[in-house]
């Protein structure tokens, strides 16, 4: 038995008080100490404790596992039950604990049952794209070919959304370009599927027209600011963060093969953003021209931008 599985097994037999004690121990450590170190197993135990608490609050101990006709279910990764399923999947990938895989499968099935009526979006975080992508990956881990193909076909139906490959020159059909609700979020679902089921599961001829639409939308959005090659608006605001803005869109684009012109526009946008950092803190504005240096989180600020820059460092040979 691997150390990870041993920790997972031990974790399942320990009570909530012990879980909280471990978390309190980590939370009260002096992270600024010069000789600070924390064993990998401590992180693993703390992560499993948090996962178990999330499952208890949202599924086994709440109303999630007994969903009925009168129950309102949020079937999204970002704020709903599918986030619990995704957490269980990540736990399974680290520990190999089959209980996590079965839990994930149960929750995905519940989310899939309500998805057609509750979600008009096609993205990984907030739409059907995430439900069906996660469903296919979980079924693949379980060796259930029939369920894998079922979810994959449902995702392919989502991929036929008419607005996805339509750029600004044809009106865009009202779909945004961002990671949370728009085209970049659909592309992220596709990348997740190809990563887990094999490159080419979703072919380039299906995805690259959407990439082209995202690039075209960014160029149209920056038409009044030649210093920044790509820019996007969400509800009228030019956000910079990962959820609804530039950082998220660019991070997705960096996963695809880009022409020389497209790559230069992506690099030029990154240069522009880096030049506009707050000098004192190194943080990034939450939106274009916003002078407030307050938000440091995934959706706004340096945290989301750091992930994008890490990806850029992997795929861009020359310096940004």
Secondary structure as UniProt FT lines:
FT   HELIX           3..12
FT   HELIX           16..27
FT   TURN            31..32
FT   TURN            34..35
FT   HELIX           40..55
FT   HELIX           56..60
FT   HELIX           64..66
FT   TURN            69..70
FT   TURN            77..79
FT   HELIX           81..95
FT   HELIX           98..118
FT   TURN            124..126
FT   HELIX           128..142
FT   HELIX           145..158
FT   TURN            159..160
FT   TURN            162..165
FT   HELIX           168..170
FT   HELIX           172..174
FT   TURN            179..181
FT   HELIX           183..197
FT   TURN            199..200
FT   HELIX           204..221
FT   TURN            222..224
FT   TURN            226..227
FT   TURN            235..236
FT   TURN            242..244
FT   HELIX           246..253
FT   TURN            254..255
FT   HELIX           260..275
FT   TURN            279..281
FT   TURN            288..289
FT   HELIX           302..315
//
